[in-house]
Amino acid sequence: MTKKKYGTLLLGIILLLVGIPCAIFTYRSSYQVSMATGAELNTVKEELVEEETPELLALKEELSDRKLTEERPYAYALTLLFLGIMITAKGVYNLTLAKEHETVTNLNRLAQAGLLAALCYIGFAIFKIDIPVGPEKTAFHFGNVFCVLAALLLGGYWGGLAGAVGMTIGDLTTSYVTSAPKTFLLKLCIGLIVGFVAHRIFKLSHGHSQKYITGVTILASSCGMLFNVFADPLVGYYYKTYLLGVPQDISAALAKINTLTTAVNAVVAVIVATVFYLALRPALLKAQLLVPVSVVMPEQERDTQ
């Protein structure tokens, strides 16, 4: 068990050592080229406003594809760096605070985390409405629904990880590639907050009345989404301004629109995730598939669920 604890910390440090130079190198090379391509793309968009021709439309598509290709290496490097930070933090936690039984998981939890990560990806990559803001864009989507649901079902760490992985892959495989590192961080935090409120504070994994479960589910979901309403525009502004080099006026405009889209996404996530959890909980309990989440739950209490 100790070797596993040190292994997590060692893996995190290795990812940091690889991610930092990769991020610096890709920012100075391919990402700088993408910024020049972006400037050229903006010029073409301005010309299209005045006169829309087949040649300009074709050039716009070509430049958009080229810009996306040039942005990918930096986005991948930043995602690797953020992943290294998360795994290093988890390794430190395992060494200092985690009890032995806290590091034990099972195939049931892993399978559910994988399924929910896939649902997070589908909720974002497929069920979304894009909103352009200058050279950038934001979106209404359903990804947060499954991020919150994952935290309710699996707890903060596994639920947040499922949301982070699923929605980060969604970014990396779409035109939101440069937002992937920010997405990974924020979705992980959403999961941790929802899981902490639901399972650490109110012990949602224990047997409670339907009214209690409903109230805790709504409260925990609201806490995670309230965090996202404030954090997404704020973190997004500094992330785009200082890590992506987006002009401050565009970053500020995007942050304002993000506040609106994030608020709408939050309301949808709280309502739909609550409905899904309340519908799934009895079925999972009956099938003995509801994963015990509270790590401090005594064994005899787990057996009674």
N, C-alpha and C positions, 0 to 999 in steps of 0.2 A: 504493500500500500504506500509506503514511504517513497519507493522508487517511482510510483505513478505520480505522486505529488511533485517530486523533483522533475519528472519528465514533462509535466505541463509547463512548469516555469522555464525549463530549458528550451522547449519548443517555442514559447513566447519570445524569449530572448533571441533565438535564431531568426525568427520572423522579423523582429525589430532590426537586427543587424543586416538583414537582406532588404527589408522594406525602405529603410531610411536612404541608403545610397541610390536605390532604384527610383525612389520618388524624386530625389534631387536631379538625377540624370535625365529622367523622362520629362521633367518640368523644363529643363534647360534645352532639351532637344525637340522631341515631337510636339510637346504642348505649346512651345513658343511658335512653332510652325502653324499649329492649329489656330492660334490667335491671329496670325496674319491672314490665314484662310477665312476666319470669321469676319475680319474687317472687309475682305473682298466680297464675302457673302452679303454683308449689310449693304454694301454699295449696290449690288445687284437687286436686292429687295427694294431699295429706294427707287431704282430705275423702273422696277415692275409696277410701282404705284403710279408712275406717270404714264407708262406704256407697257402693256402686257403682250409680249411676243413669244412665239414658240422657242426661239433661240435663248431668250433670257430665262424662260422656265426650265429649259434643259440645263442651262448653266447653273441655275439655282440648285437643282437636284444634284448635279455633279459636285458642286462645292459643299453642299450639305453632307453628302456621303464621304467626301474627302476629309472634312472637318471632324466628323464622327470617328473615322479611322485614326486620325492623328491624335485625338483626345484619349483613345482607349488605353495606351500604355501608361499614361500618368494616372488615370482613374484606377487601373489595376494595381499600380504601385501604392497609391494611397490606401486602397482597400486592404492590401496586404499589410501595410503599416498599422492601420486601425485594428485589424485582426490580431496582429502581434501585441498591441497594447492591451486588448481585451484578454488574450490568453495569458499574458504575463501577469495581469491583475488577478486572474483566476488562480494562477499558480501561487502567487503570494498569499491569497486567501486560503488556499488549501494547506499551505505550510503553517499559517498562523492561527486560523480560526476554525477551519472545518474539522468536524469529528470524523472518525473512521467510517461510520455508516453513511455519511453524507456523500461520499464519493462513489457509492455503489448505485448503479442504475440497472436497467433491464431492457430487454428487447422490446417490450411493450411501450415503454416511454420513448425509446429511440424511433420506433415505427410511427408512433403518433406525431412525434416532432417532425419527422420527414414528410408525413402527409400534410401537416399544417403548414410547413414551409412551402410545399407545392401549391397549397391553396392561397397562401400569401402572394406567391408569384402570379398565379392566375388572376387574383383579385386586383393586382396592380397592372400587369402587362396587358390584360385583355379588357377588363371592365373599368375603363378610364375615359375621361374626356380631357383632351389637352387644351391648355389656354396659353397662347404665345404672349411673351412679354419681351419685346425687342428681340435680341438674338437668343434669349433664354425662354423657358416656358415652365408652367406648373400644371397641375391636373387635379380633377376630381377623380377619386378611385375608391375601390373596395378593399384594398390591401390591409388597411388598419383593422378591419373587421376581424380578420383571421389572426392578426398579430395579437389583438386583445383576447380572442377566443383561446389561442394557444397558451397564453399566460394563465387564464382561468382554469384550463384543463391540466396543464403540466407544471405550473409554478413559474416564478419569475425568470430563473436562469434558462431553463429549457424552452419556455414559451418565448422569451425575448430572443433567444438564439434562433428559434424557428422563424420568427418574424424578420429578424435581421438578415438571415441567410436567404430566405425566400424573396424578400423585397429588394435586397441587394442584387441578386441574380436578375430580378426584373429590370433594375436600372442598367446593369452591365450588358444586357441583351437588347436594350432599346436605345432610343435617342437620349435617354436620361443618364447616360454612362458616367458623366462627370459628377453626378449627385450620389453615386454609389457609396463612397466612404461616409458621407453625412447620413445617408439612409441607414447604413449599418449601425452607426452609433445611436441614432435617435430611436430606431425600432427596438434595439436592445434595451435602451432605457425605458421605453414604454412597457415592455414585458416585465422588466424588473420592478417597476412601480406598481403595475396591476397585480403582479404576483405577490409582492410584499404586502400590499393592503389586503388582498383577498385571503392569503394563506398564512402569513406571519402575524398579522394583526387580528383578523377576524376568524382565522382557522376554518376556512371554507371547506377543507377536506373532511372535517368532522361532521357527524350527523346533526342537522339542524332542521328547524321548521322551514316550510316552503317560503313563508314570508321573510324569514331571516336570510335565506339563500338569495332570494330576489333582491332584497335591499343591499346586501353586500356585493352582489354581482354588479348592480348599477353603480354603487359607490366606487368600487375598485376600477371599473371601466372608465368612469368619469375622471378619476384621478389621473390615470394614464393619459387620457385624451386631453385633459386640461394642461398637463405638462407639455404635450405636443403642440397645442395651440400657441403657447408662448415660445417654446424652444425652437420649433421648426423655422419660423421667420427670423428669429434672432441668430441662431446658429447658422442658418442659411446665408444671412447677410455677411457675417464675418468670414464664413467658409468661401463664398464666391468672391468676396473682395480681396482677401489676403492669400488664399490658396489657389484660386483659379484666375485671379487677375481681372475679374469683371469690373468695369467702371462702377464707381459708387452710386451714381444716379440710377443705373440699371438695377444694381443690387437692392437699392432702397425701394424702387418701384416693384420689383419682384417680391420683396419682403412684405409689402403692403397687400399685394394680391394674394400672397401665400397665407396671410392671416385669415382672409376670407375663405379660401379653399380649404385650409386646414380646419377651420371652425366647422364648415359643412361636413367635411370628412369625419370630424370628431363626433358630431351628433349622430351621423349614420352609423359609425362604428359602435357607439354605446348602445344604441337601440338594437341593431341587428345582432351584435355579439351577445347581448343579454338574451335575446330570443333564442339564438342558437344554443347557448350554454344551458339554459333552462330546459330546452327540448332534448338535448343530448345527455344531460346528467343522469336522468332516470334510466335511460336505455343503457348507458355505459355501466351504471351500478348493477343493473340486472344481469348484464353480460360479464360482470366482474372485470371490466376493462378500464374503470376509472382509476387512474394512477394516484396512489397516496402521495400528496405533495409535501405536507408539513414535515420537515426533517426532524422536528423535535417530538413528533407523535410517538408515544410509547407503542411497543409491539402489540400489546393486548388491545389497544384502541384501533390499530390497523386491522386486526383480525375481525373486528366487529362490523367493519364497513361492508 
